[in-house]
Amino acid sequence: MADETKRRKRSGGRAGGAKRRGSAVIEQMPWNPPINRDRPTEPLDGAGIAAIHDGAMRILEEIGIEFLNPEAVEYLRASGGCEIAGENVRMGRDFVMEMIAKTPEQWTITPRNPDRQLTIGGRHLNFGNVSSPPSYWDMRIGKKVTGTREMCRDLLKLSQYFNCVHFVGGYPVEPQDIHPGIRHLDVLYDKLTLTDKVAHAYCLGKERVEDVMEMVRIAGGLSDAEFEASPHMYTNINSTSPLKHDYPMLDGWMRLARRNQGLVVTPFTLAGAMAPVTMSGAVAQSLAEALCAVVLAQIIRPGAACAIGTFTSNVDMKSGAPAFGTPEYMRATQMTGQMARFYKLPLRASGVCAANVPDGQAMWETSNSLWSAVQSGAHMVYHSAGWLEGGLIASPEKFVMDCEILQHIQRYMDPMLWATTPDDIAIDAIKEVGDQGHFFGIQHTQDRYTTAFYQPFLSDWRNYEAWEEAGALWTAERAHHLYRDIVAEFEAPPLDEDIHQELLAFVARRKAEGGAPTDF
């Protein structure tokens, strides 16, 4: 803590600055969360939508969901719209549709830097960093290792540095060198001082949730009333598929609902394991598990800001291991996007892969999953940068490589690419060149060449001989050097010193009180 108390208000980071040889100040695209201008891919026809909706409603009506939290059960009982037998809760479709209709179709999250406010819903597309892996891999270490606070801090620095990463989810790697009773205090301190983007709370016990909400409130310089006026953070909970919601996640869900913060529910339904082997069956089960949590939130606080998530994929039926970025994953994501629009709810998707190192498999699987998120009309895309081994490994090289894809998507959504003004149609330029010349030297090209095409920060477009002469570095090697430079030159975003001291005092007090209870 001694080094932390010396930290003072600083100037902002260098993301987006001019490119310099040997510097981490790369030429990257500016902060500009994209607007998804494409029509979504919709594999389901009207009958398909009706069939999946009916399947989800029949699960809720005839089978029910186990709510393993007595307080949640009592809220549902008091609503008058549920049939309850012990922890099993069944709810009719009319009641479900009435309650989810209270959810806003679009809402915002405002972090401590209001310039980083995100809109969840509509055509807005927001990408988040890798979250929650217990392990870490980089090229310098060369093997899978347990996550530490230093590794977590480095990934937070990458999350802040890259403008194409819009929100900071859970721990980018689990820092297992910090006792779990106080881990949330140290990581949230790091997150709120090293980044100024939207942050997240894990629903892992009331102390962790309440501490994180208080730290986000302090970092934003907000009163309790200002904090609760609109979302300033969010949580994501996962159902315990099949057909269960557990105690701590429901506890946190209800706490954030009461304080009007963002709520995302994402069933983890692996077809063939925790859900039917068919995609439509897995999607129907996922929707049932998600919608009942939205119902609970609306009972607690009508109009609570909710989104549903899709994490429906398949398992390798030979080994039982989860697979990601598969054709089945892509279609399930698109199908869930259709259903989210049917229910008029914002959607969360993910950028994921099953690969163990940042290689070709990692990139094609991640690219598939990211583009399926775009095609589905998703509004929040978790794990967009840095994910490996089905979420068990975080990698800084993979993080940097993924950011190149995210910039591709952002550029792809730039409406200048399909502008059709007379200057864009360029008849005069075509006349000038005719059938004998070329377009390199004419004024029309000279006026536009610096912004006409996407410029990569990582891809190497030189020919083989030039690439070989420059050191013959493969993509992951280039990403490794870039990540090391970014971390070495990183400058944290500004934070008022009084607020910083209040954060430090809160962390110190909660540590002295013992933090959150644990079993060890």
VEXDREN-2710 file (C-alpha; in Angstrom, 1 decimal):
% VEXDREN-2710
k/r/px/py/pz
1/MET/0.0/0.0/0.0
2/ALA/2.9/2.4/0.5
3/ASP/3.6/2.7/-3.2
4/GLU/-0.1/3.2/-3.9
5/THR/-0.3/6.1/-1.5
6/LYS/2.4/8.0/-3.5
7/ARG/0.2/7.9/-6.6
8/ARG/-0.8/11.4/-7.7
9/LYS/-3.1/12.8/-10.4
10/ARG/-1.6/12.2/-13.8
11/SER/-2.3/13.1/-17.3
12/GLY/-4.2/10.7/-19.5
13/GLY/-2.8/7.6/-21.3
14/ARG/-1.2/7.7/-24.7
15/ALA/-3.7/5.6/-26.6
16/GLY/-4.3/7.0/-30.0
17/GLY/-1.1/9.0/-30.2
18/ALA/1.2/9.4/-33.1
19/LYS/3.3/6.3/-34.1
20/ARG/7.0/6.3/-33.2
21/ARG/9.5/3.7/-34.0
22/GLY/10.1/1.4/-31.0
23/SER/7.3/3.0/-29.0
24/ALA/4.1/1.7/-27.6
25/VAL/2.4/4.8/-28.9
26/ILE/0.8/3.1/-31.9
27/GLU/-1.5/4.4/-34.5
28/GLN/-4.8/3.1/-33.3
29/MET/-8.4/4.1/-34.0
30/PRO/-10.0/6.6/-31.6
31/TRP/-12.4/5.8/-28.9
32/ASN/-15.7/5.3/-30.8
33/PRO/-17.9/2.4/-29.8
34/PRO/-19.3/1.3/-33.1
35/ILE/-22.9/1.5/-34.3
36/ASN/-23.9/-1.8/-35.9
37/ARG/-25.3/-0.6/-39.3
38/ASP/-26.0/-4.1/-40.7
39/ARG/-29.2/-6.0/-40.7
40/PRO/-28.8/-8.9/-38.3
41/THR/-28.5/-12.5/-39.6
42/GLU/-31.8/-14.2/-38.8
43/PRO/-31.7/-18.0/-39.4
44/LEU/-35.2/-18.4/-37.8
45/ASP/-38.4/-17.8/-39.7
46/GLY/-41.6/-16.7/-37.9
47/ALA/-42.6/-20.3/-37.1
48/GLY/-39.1/-20.9/-35.7
49/ILE/-39.3/-17.9/-33.3
50/ALA/-42.7/-19.0/-32.2
51/ALA/-41.5/-22.6/-31.6
52/ILE/-38.5/-21.5/-29.5
53/HIS/-40.6/-19.0/-27.5
54/ASP/-43.1/-21.7/-26.8
55/GLY/-40.4/-24.1/-25.7
56/ALA/-38.9/-21.5/-23.3
57/MET/-42.4/-20.8/-21.9
58/ARG/-43.2/-24.4/-21.5
59/ILE/-40.0/-24.9/-19.5
60/LEU/-41.0/-22.1/-17.2
61/GLU/-44.6/-23.3/-16.9
62/GLU/-44.3/-27.0/-16.8
63/ILE/-40.8/-27.8/-15.4
64/GLY/-39.8/-24.7/-13.5
65/ILE/-36.5/-23.3/-12.4
66/GLU/-34.8/-24.0/-9.1
67/PHE/-34.1/-20.8/-7.2
68/LEU/-31.6/-21.7/-4.5
69/ASN/-32.1/-18.4/-2.6
70/PRO/-34.9/-18.1/-0.1
71/GLU/-35.1/-14.3/-0.4
72/ALA/-35.5/-14.6/-4.2
73/VAL/-38.2/-17.3/-3.7
74/GLU/-40.1/-14.9/-1.4
75/TYR/-40.0/-12.1/-3.9
76/LEU/-41.4/-14.4/-6.5
77/ARG/-44.1/-15.8/-4.1
78/ALA/-45.2/-12.3/-3.2
79/SER/-45.6/-11.3/-6.9
80/GLY/-48.6/-13.5/-7.2
81/GLY/-47.6/-14.8/-10.6
82/CYS/-45.7/-17.9/-9.7
83/GLU/-46.3/-21.5/-8.5
84/ILE/-43.8/-22.5/-5.9
85/ALA/-42.9/-25.9/-4.5
86/GLY/-39.9/-25.6/-2.2
87/GLU/-37.2/-24.0/-4.4
88/ASN/-38.9/-24.9/-7.7
89/VAL/-40.6/-21.9/-9.3
90/ARG/-42.9/-22.1/-12.2
91/MET/-44.4/-19.0/-13.9
92/GLY/-46.9/-18.6/-16.6
93/ARG/-46.1/-17.0/-20.0
94/ASP/-48.5/-14.1/-19.6
95/PHE/-46.8/-13.2/-16.3
96/VAL/-43.3/-13.6/-17.8
97/MET/-44.1/-11.4/-20.8
98/GLU/-45.8/-8.8/-18.6
99/MET/-42.7/-8.5/-16.4
100/ILE/-40.0/-8.5/-19.1
101/ALA/-42.0/-5.7/-20.9
102/LYS/-41.0/-3.5/-18.0
103/THR/-37.3/-3.7/-19.0
104/PRO/-36.0/-0.8/-21.0
105/GLU/-34.9/-1.7/-24.5
106/GLN/-31.9/0.6/-24.2
107/TRP/-30.0/1.9/-21.2
108/THR/-26.6/3.5/-20.4
109/ILE/-23.7/2.8/-18.0
110/THR/-21.7/5.8/-16.9
111/PRO/-18.2/5.1/-15.4
112/ARG/-16.0/7.5/-13.5
113/ASN/-15.1/9.1/-16.7
114/PRO/-18.4/10.2/-18.3
115/ASP/-16.8/10.4/-21.7
116/ARG/-16.6/6.6/-21.5
117/GLN/-20.4/6.2/-21.1
118/LEU/-21.8/3.2/-22.9
119/THR/-25.2/2.6/-24.4
120/ILE/-26.6/-0.9/-24.1
121/GLY/-29.3/-1.5/-26.7
122/GLY/-30.4/-0.2/-30.1
123/ARG/-27.6/-0.7/-32.6
124/HIS/-24.8/0.0/-30.2
125/LEU/-21.9/-2.5/-30.1
126/ASN/-19.5/-2.6/-27.1
127/PHE/-16.5/-4.8/-26.6
128/GLY/-15.1/-5.9/-23.3
129/ASN/-11.8/-7.6/-22.2
130/VAL/-11.2/-11.1/-21.2
131/SER/-12.6/-11.9/-17.7
132/SER/-12.1/-14.6/-15.1
133/PRO/-9.4/-17.1/-16.3
134/PRO/-7.5/-18.6/-13.4
135/SER/-4.3/-19.0/-15.5
136/TYR/-2.0/-16.9/-17.7
137/TRP/0.2/-17.5/-20.7
138/ASP/2.7/-15.3/-22.4
139/MET/5.7/-15.9/-24.7
140/ARG/8.3/-14.9/-22.1
141/ILE/7.1/-17.5/-19.6
142/GLY/6.3/-20.0/-22.3
143/LYS/3.8/-22.1/-20.3
144/LYS/0.5/-22.0/-18.5
145/VAL/0.9/-20.5/-15.0
146/THR/-1.3/-19.3/-12.1
147/GLY/-2.5/-15.7/-12.4
148/THR/-1.0/-13.0/-10.2
149/ARG/-1.8/-9.4/-9.4
150/GLU/1.0/-8.2/-11.6
151/MET/-0.4/-10.1/-14.5
152/CYS/-3.9/-8.8/-13.7
153/ARG/-2.6/-5.2/-13.6
154/ASP/-0.8/-5.7/-17.0
155/LEU/-4.0/-6.9/-18.6
156/LEU/-5.9/-4.0/-17.1
157/LYS/-3.4/-1.6/-18.6
158/LEU/-4.0/-3.2/-22.0
159/SER/-7.7/-2.8/-21.4
160/GLN/-7.3/0.9/-20.7
161/TYR/-4.8/1.5/-23.5
162/PHE/-6.8/0.0/-26.4
163/ASN/-9.7/2.3/-27.5
164/CYS/-11.5/-0.7/-29.1
165/VAL/-12.0/-2.2/-25.6
166/HIS/-15.0/-0.4/-24.2
167/PHE/-15.7/-2.0/-20.8
168/VAL/-13.6/-3.9/-18.2
169/GLY/-15.4/-7.0/-17.1
170/GLY/-14.3/-9.2/-14.3
171/TYR/-10.7/-9.9/-13.3
172/PRO/-8.8/-10.3/-16.6
173/VAL/-6.9/-13.0/-14.8
174/GLU/-7.6/-14.3/-11.3
175/PRO/-4.8/-13.0/-9.1
176/GLN/-4.3/-16.0/-6.9
177/ASP/-1.4/-14.5/-5.0
178/ILE/-4.0/-12.3/-3.1
179/HIS/-6.2/-13.9/-0.4
180/PRO/-9.7/-14.4/-1.8
181/GLY/-11.2/-12.5/1.2
182/ILE/-9.6/-9.3/0.1
183/ARG/-8.9/-10.0/-3.6
184/HIS/-11.9/-8.0/-4.8
185/LEU/-10.6/-4.9/-2.9
186/ASP/-7.2/-5.0/-4.5
187/VAL/-8.4/-5.8/-8.0
188/LEU/-11.2/-3.1/-7.9
189/TYR/-8.7/-0.6/-6.6
190/ASP/-6.4/-1.5/-9.6
191/LYS/-9.3/-1.4/-12.0
192/LEU/-10.6/2.0/-10.8
193/THR/-7.2/3.6/-10.8
194/LEU/-5.6/2.0/-13.9
195/THR/-8.8/2.4/-16.0
196/ASP/-11.6/4.8/-16.4
197/LYS/-14.0/2.5/-18.3
198/VAL/-17.2/0.7/-17.2
199/ALA/-16.5/-1.8/-14.4
200/HIS/-18.2/-4.9/-13.1
201/ALA/-18.9/-6.7/-9.8
202/TYR/-18.9/-10.5/-9.3
203/CYS/-21.9/-11.8/-7.4
204/LEU/-19.9/-13.9/-5.0
205/GLY/-21.4/-12.9/-1.6
206/LYS/-22.9/-9.7/-0.2
207/GLU/-19.6/-8.3/1.0
208/ARG/-18.0/-8.3/-2.4
209/VAL/-21.0/-6.9/-4.1
210/GLU/-21.5/-4.1/-1.6
211/ASP/-17.8/-3.3/-1.5
212/VAL/-17.6/-3.0/-5.3
213/MET/-20.7/-0.8/-5.5
214/GLU/-19.2/1.5/-2.8
215/MET/-15.8/1.7/-4.6
216/VAL/-17.5/2.5/-7.9
217/ARG/-19.5/5.2/-6.2
218/ILE/-16.5/6.7/-4.5
219/ALA/-14.4/6.6/-7.8
220/GLY/-17.2/8.5/-9.6
221/GLY/-17.4/11.1/-6.8
222/LEU/-21.1/10.3/-6.5
223/SER/-23.6/10.6/-3.7
224/ASP/-25.8/7.5/-3.0
225/ALA/-28.7/9.2/-4.7
226/GLU/-26.6/10.0/-7.8
227/PHE/-25.2/6.5/-7.9
228/GLU/-28.7/5.0/-7.8
229/ALA/-30.2/7.4/-10.3
230/SER/-28.8/5.4/-13.3
231/PRO/-26.4/2.5/-13.8
232/HIS/-22.7/3.3/-13.2
233/MET/-21.6/-0.4/-13.2
234/TYR/-23.0/-3.8/-13.9
235/THR/-22.9/-7.5/-13.0
236/ASN/-23.2/-10.7/-15.0
237/ILE/-24.6/-13.8/-13.4
238/ASN/-24.7/-17.3/-14.8
239/SER/-27.4/-19.8/-14.2
240/THR/-26.3/-23.2/-13.0
241/SER/-27.5/-25.1/-16.0
242/PRO/-29.6/-27.1/-16.2
243/LEU/-32.5/-25.1/-14.7
244/LYS/-31.0/-23.6/-11.5
245/HIS/-29.9/-20.2/-10.1
246/ASP/-27.6/-20.4/-7.1
247/TYR/-27.6/-18.5/-3.9
248/PRO/-24.7/-16.0/-4.2
249/MET/-25.5/-15.0/-7.8
250/LEU/-29.1/-14.3/-7.0
251/ASP/-28.1/-12.4/-3.9
252/GLY/-25.8/-10.1/-5.9
253/TRP/-28.4/-9.8/-8.6
254/MET/-31.0/-8.6/-6.1
255/ARG/-28.6/-6.2/-4.5
256/LEU/-27.7/-4.5/-7.8
257/ALA/-31.4/-4.4/-8.8
258/ARG/-32.3/-2.6/-5.6
259/ARG/-29.6/0.0/-6.4
260/ASN/-30.5/0.4/-10.1
261/GLN/-27.3/-0.9/-11.6
262/GLY/-26.8/-2.9/-14.8
263/LEU/-27.9/-6.6/-14.8
264/VAL/-26.8/-9.2/-17.3
265/VAL/-27.8/-12.9/-17.0
266/THR/-26.0/-15.4/-19.1
267/PRO/-26.9/-19.1/-19.0
268/PHE/-23.8/-21.3/-19.8
269/THR/-25.7/-23.9/-21.8
270/LEU/-23.3/-26.4/-23.6
271/ALA/-25.4/-28.4/-26.0
272/GLY/-24.9/-32.1/-25.2
273/ALA/-23.8/-31.5/-21.6
274/MET/-25.9/-29.0/-19.7
275/ALA/-28.5/-28.5/-22.4
276/PRO/-30.1/-30.6/-25.2
277/VAL/-27.8/-31.6/-28.0
278/THR/-30.0/-29.7/-30.5
279/MET/-29.4/-25.9/-30.9
280/SER/-33.0/-25.0/-30.8
281/GLY/-33.5/-27.0/-27.5
282/ALA/-30.3/-25.4/-26.0
283/VAL/-31.4/-21.9/-27.0
284/ALA/-34.9/-22.5/-25.5
285/GLN/-33.5/-23.7/-22.2
286/SER/-31.0/-20.8/-22.1
287/LEU/-33.9/-18.3/-22.7
288/ALA/-36.0/-19.9/-19.9
289/GLU/-33.0/-19.6/-17.5
290/ALA/-32.4/-16.0/-18.4
291/LEU/-35.9/-14.7/-18.6
292/CYS/-36.8/-15.8/-15.1
293/ALA/-33.9/-13.8/-13.7
294/VAL/-35.2/-10.7/-15.6
295/VAL/-38.6/-11.4/-14.1
296/LEU/-37.1/-11.3/-10.6
297/ALA/-35.3/-8.1/-11.2
298/GLN/-38.5/-6.4/-12.5
299/ILE/-40.4/-7.6/-9.4
300/ILE/-37.7/-6.0/-7.2
301/ARG/-37.4/-2.8/-9.2
302/PRO/-39.7/-2.2/-12.2
303/GLY/-37.7/-0.8/-15.1
304/ALA/-34.4/-2.3/-13.9
305/ALA/-31.8/-2.2/-16.6
306/CYS/-31.4/-5.9/-17.7
307/ALA/-29.9/-7.7/-20.6
308/ILE/-29.8/-11.4/-21.5
309/GLY/-26.7/-13.2/-22.6
310/THR/-25.9/-16.1/-24.9
311/PHE/-23.2/-18.6/-24.1
312/THR/-24.7/-21.5/-25.9
313/SER/-22.1/-23.7/-27.6
314/ASN/-21.4/-27.4/-28.0
315/VAL/-19.1/-29.9/-26.4
316/ASP/-16.6/-32.2/-28.2
317/MET/-18.6/-35.4/-27.9
318/LYS/-15.3/-37.4/-28.0
319/SER/-13.8/-35.7/-24.9
320/GLY/-16.6/-33.6/-23.3
321/ALA/-14.5/-30.5/-23.6
322/PRO/-16.3/-27.2/-24.5
323/ALA/-15.9/-26.0/-28.0
324/PHE/-16.2/-22.3/-29.1
325/GLY/-16.3/-20.4/-32.4
326/THR/-17.9/-23.4/-34.0
327/PRO/-20.7/-23.3/-36.6
328/GLU/-23.1/-24.4/-33.9
329/TYR/-21.9/-21.6/-31.6
330/MET/-22.4/-19.0/-34.4
331/ARG/-25.9/-20.2/-35.2
332/ALA/-27.0/-20.3/-31.5
333/THR/-25.7/-16.8/-31.1
334/GLN/-27.7/-15.6/-34.1
335/MET/-30.8/-17.4/-33.0
336/THR/-30.6/-15.9/-29.5
337/GLY/-30.2/-12.5/-31.1
338/GLN/-33.5/-13.0/-32.9
339/MET/-35.2/-14.0/-29.7
340/ALA/-33.7/-11.1/-27.7
341/ARG/-35.3/-8.7/-30.3
342/PHE/-38.5/-10.7/-29.9
343/TYR/-38.5/-10.0/-26.2
344/LYS/-37.1/-6.4/-26.7
345/LEU/-34.1/-7.1/-24.5
346/PRO/-30.5/-6.1/-25.0
347/LEU/-28.1/-8.9/-25.8
348/ARG/-24.7/-10.0/-24.5
349/ALA/-22.5/-12.3/-26.6
350/SER/-18.8/-13.3/-26.3
351/GLY/-15.5/-13.5/-28.3
352/VAL/-14.2/-16.9/-27.4
353/CYS/-12.1/-19.9/-28.5
354/ALA/-11.0/-23.3/-27.4
355/ALA/-7.3/-22.9/-28.5
356/ASN/-4.5/-23.1/-25.9
357/VAL/-2.1/-20.6/-27.4
358/PRO/-2.4/-17.6/-29.6
359/ASP/-2.2/-19.5/-32.9
360/GLY/-4.2/-19.8/-36.1
361/GLN/-6.9/-21.9/-34.4
362/ALA/-7.3/-19.2/-31.7
363/MET/-7.8/-16.5/-34.3
364/TRP/-10.3/-18.3/-36.6
365/GLU/-12.4/-19.4/-33.6
366/THR/-12.3/-15.9/-32.0
367/SER/-13.1/-14.3/-35.3
368/ASN/-16.0/-16.6/-35.9
369/SER/-17.4/-15.8/-32.4
370/LEU/-16.9/-12.1/-32.7
371/TRP/-18.5/-11.9/-36.1
372/SER/-21.4/-14.0/-34.9
373/ALA/-21.9/-11.4/-32.1
374/VAL/-22.0/-8.7/-34.8
375/GLN/-24.4/-10.7/-36.9
376/SER/-26.7/-11.4/-33.9
377/GLY/-27.0/-7.7/-33.1
378/ALA/-25.3/-8.1/-29.7
379/HIS/-24.8/-5.0/-27.6
380/MET/-22.2/-6.2/-25.1
381/VAL/-19.4/-8.6/-26.3
382/TYR/-17.6/-10.2/-23.4
383/HIS/-14.1/-11.7/-23.6
384/SER/-13.4/-9.9/-26.8
385/ALA/-9.6/-9.6/-26.2
386/GLY/-7.3/-12.1/-24.5
387/TRP/-9.3/-15.3/-24.1
388/LEU/-7.7/-18.8/-24.5
389/GLU/-8.4/-22.5/-23.5
390/GLY/-12.2/-22.0/-23.2
391/GLY/-11.7/-19.3/-20.7
392/LEU/-9.1/-20.9/-18.5
393/ILE/-6.1/-18.8/-19.8
394/ALA/-5.6/-15.1/-20.4
395/SER/-2.9/-14.1/-22.7
396/PRO/-1.5/-10.6/-23.4
397/GLU/-0.4/-11.6/-26.9
398/LYS/-3.9/-12.9/-27.7
399/PHE/-5.3/-9.6/-26.3
400/VAL/-3.2/-7.5/-28.7
401/MET/-4.1/-9.8/-31.6
402/ASP/-7.8/-9.7/-30.8
403/CYS/-7.7/-5.9/-30.8
404/GLU/-6.7/-5.9/-34.4
405/ILE/-9.9/-7.9/-35.2
406/LEU/-11.9/-5.4/-33.1
407/GLN/-10.5/-2.5/-35.0
408/HIS/-11.4/-4.4/-38.3
409/ILE/-15.0/-4.6/-37.0
410/GLN/-15.1/-0.9/-36.0
411/ARG/-13.7/0.1/-39.4
412/TYR/-16.2/-2.2/-41.2
413/MET/-19.0/-0.2/-39.5
414/ASP/-17.7/3.1/-40.6
415/PRO/-20.3/4.6/-43.0
416/MET/-17.6/6.3/-45.1
417/LEU/-16.9/2.9/-46.6
418/TRP/-20.2/3.0/-48.5
419/ALA/-20.6/6.7/-49.1
420/THR/-22.1/7.6/-52.5
421/THR/-21.5/11.3/-53.0
422/PRO/-20.2/12.5/-56.4
423/ASP/-16.7/12.6/-54.9
424/ASP/-17.1/9.0/-53.8
425/ILE/-18.4/7.8/-57.2
426/ALA/-15.3/9.7/-58.6
427/ILE/-16.3/10.0/-62.3
428/ASP/-13.9/12.9/-62.8
429/ALA/-11.0/10.9/-61.4
430/ILE/-11.9/7.9/-63.7
431/LYS/-12.0/10.3/-66.7
432/GLU/-8.6/11.7/-65.7
433/VAL/-6.9/8.3/-65.6
434/GLY/-8.9/6.7/-68.5
435/ASP/-7.7/3.4/-69.7
436/GLN/-3.9/4.1/-69.8
437/GLY/-2.8/5.5/-66.4
438/HIS/-3.2/4.6/-62.7
439/PHE/-4.7/6.3/-59.7
440/PHE/-1.7/6.5/-57.4
441/GLY/-0.6/10.0/-58.3
442/ILE/-3.8/11.9/-59.1
443/GLN/-5.1/14.6/-56.8
444/HIS/-8.3/12.6/-55.9
445/THR/-6.1/9.9/-54.4
446/GLN/-3.6/12.3/-52.8
447/ASP/-6.5/14.0/-51.0
448/ARG/-7.7/10.8/-49.5
449/TYR/-4.9/8.2/-49.2
450/THR/-4.1/8.7/-45.5
451/THR/-7.7/7.8/-44.5
452/ALA/-9.0/5.7/-47.4
453/PHE/-8.1/2.3/-46.0
454/TYR/-7.7/0.6/-42.7
455/GLN/-4.2/0.8/-41.3
456/PRO/-3.2/-2.1/-39.1
457/PHE/-1.0/-1.8/-36.0
458/LEU/-0.1/-5.5/-35.8
459/SER/-0.6/-7.1/-39.2
460/ASP/2.6/-7.1/-41.4
461/TRP/1.8/-6.3/-45.0
462/ARG/5.4/-6.4/-46.3
463/ASN/6.5/-9.1/-48.8
464/TYR/8.4/-12.1/-47.6
465/GLU/11.9/-10.7/-48.2
466/ALA/11.1/-7.4/-46.3
467/TRP/9.5/-9.3/-43.5
468/GLU/12.5/-11.7/-43.3
469/GLU/15.0/-8.8/-43.3
470/ALA/13.1/-7.1/-40.4
471/GLY/13.5/-10.2/-38.2
472/ALA/10.9/-12.7/-39.6
473/LEU/8.6/-12.2/-36.5
474/TRP/5.4/-14.2/-36.4
475/THR/2.2/-12.4/-35.4
476/ALA/2.3/-13.6/-31.7
477/GLU/5.9/-12.4/-31.4
478/ARG/5.1/-9.0/-32.7
479/ALA/2.1/-8.9/-30.3
480/HIS/4.4/-9.8/-27.4
481/HIS/6.8/-7.0/-28.1
482/LEU/3.9/-4.5/-28.5
483/TYR/2.3/-5.6/-25.2
484/ARG/5.6/-5.2/-23.3
485/ASP/6.1/-1.7/-24.8
486/ILE/2.5/-0.7/-23.8
487/VAL/2.9/-1.9/-20.2
488/ALA/6.3/-0.2/-19.9
489/GLU/5.1/3.2/-21.2
490/PHE/1.6/3.1/-19.6
491/GLU/0.2/6.2/-17.9
492/ALA/-2.9/5.8/-15.8
493/PRO/-5.9/8.0/-16.5
494/PRO/-6.4/11.0/-14.2
495/LEU/-8.1/10.6/-10.9
496/ASP/-8.8/13.3/-8.4
497/GLU/-6.4/12.9/-5.5
498/ASP/-9.1/13.3/-2.8
499/ILE/-11.1/10.6/-4.5
500/HIS/-8.0/8.4/-4.7
501/GLN/-7.3/8.9/-1.0
502/GLU/-10.9/8.0/-0.2
503/LEU/-10.6/4.8/-2.2
504/LEU/-7.4/3.9/-0.4
505/ALA/-9.0/4.5/3.0
506/PHE/-12.0/2.4/2.1
507/VAL/-9.8/-0.5/1.0
508/ALA/-7.7/-0.2/4.2
509/ARG/-10.7/-0.2/6.4
510/ARG/-12.4/-3.2/4.7
511/LYS/-9.2/-5.1/4.9
512/ALA/-8.9/-4.4/8.6
513/GLU/-12.5/-5.6/9.0
514/GLY/-11.5/-8.9/7.3
515/GLY/-12.9/-8.3/3.8
516/ALA/-15.3/-11.1/2.7
517/PRO/-15.6/-14.4/4.5
518/THR/-14.0/-17.4/3.0
519/ASP/-13.7/-21.1/3.8
520/PHE/-10.0/-20.9/4.3
END
